Amino acid sequence: MSREPNSHTNGLPRGFARMEPSKQREIARKGGANVPHEKRSFAQNRKLASEAGRKGGRHVAPQARSFSQNRALAAEAGRKGGRIAQQRRANSATPHTGTDTEQ
């Protein structure tokens, strides 16, 4: 049985990663908008949502909950995220010259 080459072996992007960035943004912007509000179970049942969050939290060992164990680490992570978000906003406000590489 022969196998077709897959993109993991040749390094080419597939699916969503292969789309034009503008198309990716359009899809991402829509988010869950196609799901009607009444079909969103967590929107209808807050107790269900709360229990799901608790279940997820119980699956993380206390020693692995680094932010709950180390407030300084949590604060630094928040500051770092804020700085990055601020830089992204500043970069998107300025015209792109095409000389820098953005990741």
C-alpha positions as a Markdown table, in Angstrom:
| # | Residue | x | y | z |
|---|---|---|---|---|
| 1 | Met | 0.0 | 0.0 | 0.0 |
| 2 | Ser | 1.6 | 3.3 | -1.0 |
| 3 | Arg | 1.3 | 6.4 | 1.1 |
| 4 | Glu | 1.0 | 9.9 | -0.3 |
| 5 | Pro | 3.7 | 12.3 | 0.9 |
| 6 | Asn | 2.4 | 14.5 | 3.7 |
| 7 | Ser | 3.3 | 18.0 | 4.4 |
| 8 | His | 5.0 | 17.1 | 7.7 |
| 9 | Thr | 7.8 | 15.5 | 5.7 |
| 10 | Asn | 8.2 | 18.2 | 3.1 |
| 11 | Gly | 7.7 | 21.2 | 5.5 |
| 12 | Leu | 4.9 | 22.9 | 3.6 |
| 13 | Pro | 2.1 | 24.4 | 5.6 |
| 14 | Arg | -1.4 | 22.9 | 5.4 |
| 15 | Gly | -5.0 | 23.9 | 6.0 |
| 16 | Phe | -5.4 | 27.1 | 8.0 |
| 17 | Ala | -1.7 | 27.8 | 8.0 |
| 18 | Arg | -1.6 | 27.9 | 4.2 |
| 19 | Met | -4.4 | 30.5 | 3.9 |
| 20 | Glu | -3.8 | 34.1 | 3.2 |
| 21 | Pro | -3.4 | 36.0 | 6.5 |
| 22 | Ser | -6.4 | 38.2 | 5.7 |
| 23 | Lys | -8.6 | 35.1 | 5.3 |
| 24 | Gln | -7.2 | 33.7 | 8.6 |
| 25 | Arg | -8.1 | 36.9 | 10.3 |
| 26 | Glu | -11.6 | 36.9 | 8.8 |
| 27 | Ile | -12.3 | 33.4 | 10.0 |
| 28 | Ala | -10.8 | 34.0 | 13.5 |
| 29 | Arg | -12.8 | 37.2 | 13.8 |
| 30 | Lys | -16.1 | 35.2 | 13.4 |
| 31 | Gly | -15.2 | 33.0 | 16.3 |
| 32 | Gly | -18.3 | 31.2 | 17.6 |
| 33 | Ala | -20.7 | 33.6 | 16.0 |
| 34 | Asn | -22.3 | 30.9 | 13.9 |
| 35 | Val | -23.4 | 29.0 | 17.0 |
| 36 | Pro | -26.7 | 30.4 | 18.2 |
| 37 | His | -26.8 | 31.6 | 21.8 |
| 38 | Glu | -29.4 | 29.0 | 22.9 |
| 39 | Lys | -27.1 | 26.2 | 21.6 |
| 40 | Arg | -24.1 | 27.4 | 23.8 |
| 41 | Ser | -24.5 | 25.1 | 26.8 |
| 42 | Phe | -22.3 | 27.2 | 29.1 |
| 43 | Ala | -24.2 | 30.3 | 28.3 |
| 44 | Gln | -27.4 | 28.5 | 29.2 |
| 45 | Asn | -26.2 | 26.8 | 32.4 |
| 46 | Arg | -23.7 | 28.7 | 34.5 |
| 47 | Lys | -23.5 | 25.8 | 37.0 |
| 48 | Leu | -22.4 | 23.5 | 34.2 |
| 49 | Ala | -19.7 | 26.0 | 33.2 |
| 50 | Ser | -18.5 | 26.4 | 36.8 |
| 51 | Glu | -18.3 | 22.7 | 37.3 |
| 52 | Ala | -16.3 | 22.2 | 34.1 |
| 53 | Gly | -13.8 | 24.8 | 35.3 |
| 54 | Arg | -13.4 | 23.1 | 38.6 |
| 55 | Lys | -12.9 | 19.7 | 37.0 |
| 56 | Gly | -10.2 | 21.2 | 34.8 |
| 57 | Gly | -8.5 | 22.8 | 37.8 |
| 58 | Arg | -8.5 | 19.5 | 39.7 |
| 59 | His | -6.5 | 17.8 | 37.0 |
| 60 | Val | -3.5 | 20.1 | 37.6 |
| 61 | Ala | -1.3 | 19.0 | 40.5 |
| 62 | Pro | -0.9 | 21.7 | 43.1 |
| 63 | Gln | 2.8 | 21.9 | 42.6 |
| 64 | Ala | 2.2 | 22.5 | 38.9 |
| 65 | Arg | 0.0 | 25.5 | 39.6 |
| 66 | Ser | 2.9 | 27.9 | 39.5 |
| 67 | Phe | 0.9 | 31.1 | 39.4 |
| 68 | Ser | -1.1 | 30.2 | 42.5 |
| 69 | Gln | 2.1 | 29.2 | 44.3 |
| 70 | Asn | 4.2 | 32.2 | 43.2 |
| 71 | Arg | 2.4 | 35.6 | 43.0 |
| 72 | Ala | 5.6 | 37.3 | 41.8 |
| 73 | Leu | 5.8 | 34.9 | 38.8 |
| 74 | Ala | 2.1 | 35.6 | 38.0 |
| 75 | Ala | 2.6 | 39.4 | 38.2 |
| 76 | Glu | 5.7 | 39.3 | 36.0 |
| 77 | Ala | 3.8 | 37.2 | 33.4 |
| 78 | Gly | 1.0 | 39.7 | 33.4 |
| 79 | Arg | 3.4 | 42.6 | 32.9 |
| 80 | Lys | 5.2 | 40.7 | 30.1 |
| 81 | Gly | 1.9 | 40.1 | 28.4 |
| 82 | Gly | 0.9 | 43.7 | 28.8 |
| 83 | Arg | 4.1 | 44.9 | 27.3 |
| 84 | Ile | 3.8 | 42.6 | 24.3 |
| 85 | Ala | 0.2 | 43.6 | 23.7 |
| 86 | Gln | 1.2 | 47.3 | 23.8 |
| 87 | Gln | 4.1 | 46.7 | 21.4 |
| 88 | Arg | 1.7 | 44.9 | 19.0 |
| 89 | Arg | -0.8 | 47.7 | 19.1 |
| 90 | Ala | 2.0 | 50.3 | 18.5 |
| 91 | Asn | 3.4 | 48.3 | 15.6 |
| 92 | Ser | -0.1 | 47.9 | 14.0 |
| 93 | Ala | -0.6 | 51.6 | 14.2 |
| 94 | Thr | 2.5 | 52.4 | 12.2 |
| 95 | Pro | 2.8 | 51.7 | 8.5 |
| 96 | His | 4.6 | 48.4 | 7.8 |
| 97 | Thr | 7.8 | 49.1 | 5.9 |
| 98 | Gly | 8.5 | 45.4 | 5.1 |
| 99 | Thr | 12.0 | 45.6 | 6.5 |
| 100 | Asp | 11.4 | 43.9 | 9.9 |
| 101 | Thr | 10.5 | 40.3 | 10.4 |
| 102 | Glu | 7.4 | 39.8 | 12.5 |
| 103 | Gln | 6.6 | 36.5 | 14.2 |
